[in-house]
Amino acid sequence: MVRVNSGTTAHARHKKVRQATKGYRGKNHTTFRLAMQAMMKAGLHAYRGRKQKKRDFRRLWITRISTALRNRGFRYSEVKNGWLHARMEVDRKNLSEIAVQYPSVFDKLVDVAQKAKRK
């Protein structure tokens, strides 16, 4: 019986890993074992980074809204509570864009929150 050679399969696998680690420093893009480790570590960082990105943007949007509200003499938590009572469903991303680009519209949104809070 003929022995099966796995050289072509291994070569293709190594080539795929080296292609994925192109641009890495030192031996991390040429040596298969180090390239494999670097690729797995990069994958872990990428996975964690996708989760952190959502947190970071949410924090940025809340900071922008809070700053715009502080300039008008309000606190974020109070106005956010007013928006909840008014059943106004605008997400933080769009609220922050409105606060930065359209201050007059944002003033009207703050008025809606204040009226809902008084009821």
FENDA-V477596 format. One record per helix or strand of 3 or more residues. SS is the DSSP state (alpha for helix, beta for strand). FROM is the first residue (numbers start at 1). TO is the last residue. If there is no record, write none. Layout:
BEGIN
((SS/FROM/TO) (SS/FROM/TO))
END
This chain:
BEGIN
((alpha/7/20) (alpha/26/29) (alpha/32/71) (alpha/76/85) (alpha/92/101) (alpha/103/118))
END
